[in-house]
Amino acid sequence: MRHSVVLISIVLLAGLAGAARADEALITLPDLEREALSNNPEIRMAERRVESADGRRSLASALPDPMIGYMTQNVGSPFTWSVGKEDMSMQGVVVSQEIPFPGKLTTMGKAAGKMAEREQQNARETRYRVLSNLRNSYYEYYLAFRSSQILTETKELMKNFQRIAETRYATGQGSQQDVLRAQLEVSMLLDRLAEEDRKKDSQAAMISSLTGRNPLAPLGRPAELPRPAVTKSADELASMALAHSPALLGRQRMIEQSEFEVSTKKREFFPDMVVSGGWFFRNGLSDVWQASVMFKVPLWFWNKSTDVAAAKADLSAAQYDLEAAKLMVLSRIKDLHAAATTSEHHLHLYETGIIPQARLSLESATANYQVGKVDFMTLLDSYSLLLKYQLMQEEELVNLHKTLSGIGEMTGEETK
């Protein structure tokens, strides 16, 4: 029953490794997401742009600034001061105000409002994108962490195989080739562990940059990932994306803004009005006041026609951009949904069939190798298969989480 001793030792080693890992600080994805929403500079920049656009909304519909000035009128030569001496001489204050044609300011205000709404959708899209990048980095960090754990446990298992091979070689039942191959496998596992450590450091630095942490500080131990489920069909997800995707809603607001801008350009054919008034003093003579109303004549109408045509072209381009984005979103949703259901299927196979069968195969190969019924290569094949499928199971779990995160980004829905 020496194979039982081997398996018990593996369990003990795994327990010791888990106890050592318990000393590391636990990090969870929700905590990191809250940090990113508070500290990520890209998100903060998008929020400031929303505030800026909101401020411009009221300015767009405001009247132009009035003008106020001083005016003097003299009779005689330029160097003669005749105010109060001649009837036609005077000095005073003039005020004028430009009043755009009715409807212009309202239309410009609505266009600015749509621009503010578009910035809000852009900010939502930025938040989803940053959170999606954070989740992908976290899942990759988790994968490197779990792969490192599996490789460490496998390395200890291979050392046990190496001791068995050395014992069989010492008693004349095995070959030196078996011992050398076991040593080579241990060295290869150490090399793979170093690569997983590099991946952990790389993803930890990315996570820190997205959350505003110090990239040089240790990140901690990732929490265990739950097994998520695909609960909606591709058609349901497509409907959600069309209704809530920030990328699509932002483009829709762009169309609405362009429509108001076309209306604004058309109103340039109507004349604006300038109202002015003044009060003049004549130093002992009766004061004088005046008022006037003038209209700006849109004489160069062909320039305005070109401006309208350009605004219509911008509107048409925005409409085509929305249609292209819808097709892209629907295609992406279908692809992501297919990837998620495939990952679910693979995980089910790993959990219920492949991994348990691979473990049984390794146990059988271990017992038969110790009594000389199989050679060392058969044992290595069984060990390699179990390691391969354990790593593939973790990778498939991460793929499922990353796919669902991508779906959440496309549909504007927070994934849990």
Stockholm file with secondary structure:
# STOCKHOLM 1.0

chainA/1-416         MRHSVVLISIVLLAGLAGAARADEALITLPDLEREALSNNPEIRMAERRVESADGRRSLASALPDPMIGYMTQNVGSPFTWSVGKEDMSMQGVVVSQEIPFPGKLTTMGKAAGKMAEREQQNARETRYRVLSNLRNSYYEYYLAFRSSQILTETKELMKNFQRIAETRYATGQGSQQDVLRAQLEVSMLLDRLAEEDRKKDSQAAMISSLTGRNPLAPLGRPAELPRPAVTKSADELASMALAHSPALLGRQRMIEQSEFEVSTKKREFFPDMVVSGGWFFRNGLSDVWQASVMFKVPLWFWNKSTDVAAAKADLSAAQYDLEAAKLMVLSRIKDLHAAATTSEHHLHLYETGIIPQARLSLESATANYQVGKVDFMTLLDSYSLLLKYQLMQEEELVNLHKTLSGIGEMTGEETK
#=GR chainA/1-416 SS CHHHHHHHHHHHHHHHHHHHHTTSCEECHHHHHHHHHHHCHHHHHHHHHHHHHHHHHHHHTSCCCCEEEEEEECSSSTTCCCBTTBTTCEEEEEEEEEECCTTHHHHHHHHHHHHHHHHHHHHHHHHHHHHHHHHHHHHHHHHHHHHHHHHHHHHHHHHHHHHHHHHHHHTTSSCHHHHHHHHHHHHHHHHHHHHHHHHHHHHHHHHHHHHTCCTTSCCCEECCCCCCCCCSCHHHHHHHHHHHCHHHHHHHHHHHHHHHHHHHHHHTTSCCEEEEEEEEEETTEEEEEEEEEEECCCCCHHHHHHHHHHHHHHHHHHHHHHHHHHHHHHHHHHHHHHHHHHHHHHHHHIIIIIHHHHHHHHHHHHHHHHTTSSCHHHHHHHHHHHHHHHHHHHHHHHHHHHHHHHHHHHHTCCCC
#=GC SS_cons         CHHHHHHHHHHHHHHHHHHHHTTSCEECHHHHHHHHHHHCHHHHHHHHHHHHHHHHHHHHTSCCCCEEEEEEECSSSTTCCCBTTBTTCEEEEEEEEEECCTTHHHHHHHHHHHHHHHHHHHHHHHHHHHHHHHHHHHHHHHHHHHHHHHHHHHHHHHHHHHHHHHHHHHTTSSCHHHHHHHHHHHHHHHHHHHHHHHHHHHHHHHHHHHHTCCTTSCCCEECCCCCCCCCSCHHHHHHHHHHHCHHHHHHHHHHHHHHHHHHHHHHTTSCCEEEEEEEEEETTEEEEEEEEEEECCCCCHHHHHHHHHHHHHHHHHHHHHHHHHHHHHHHHHHHHHHHHHHHHHHHHHIIIIIHHHHHHHHHHHHHHHHTTSSCHHHHHHHHHHHHHHHHHHHHHHHHHHHHHHHHHHHHTCCCC
//
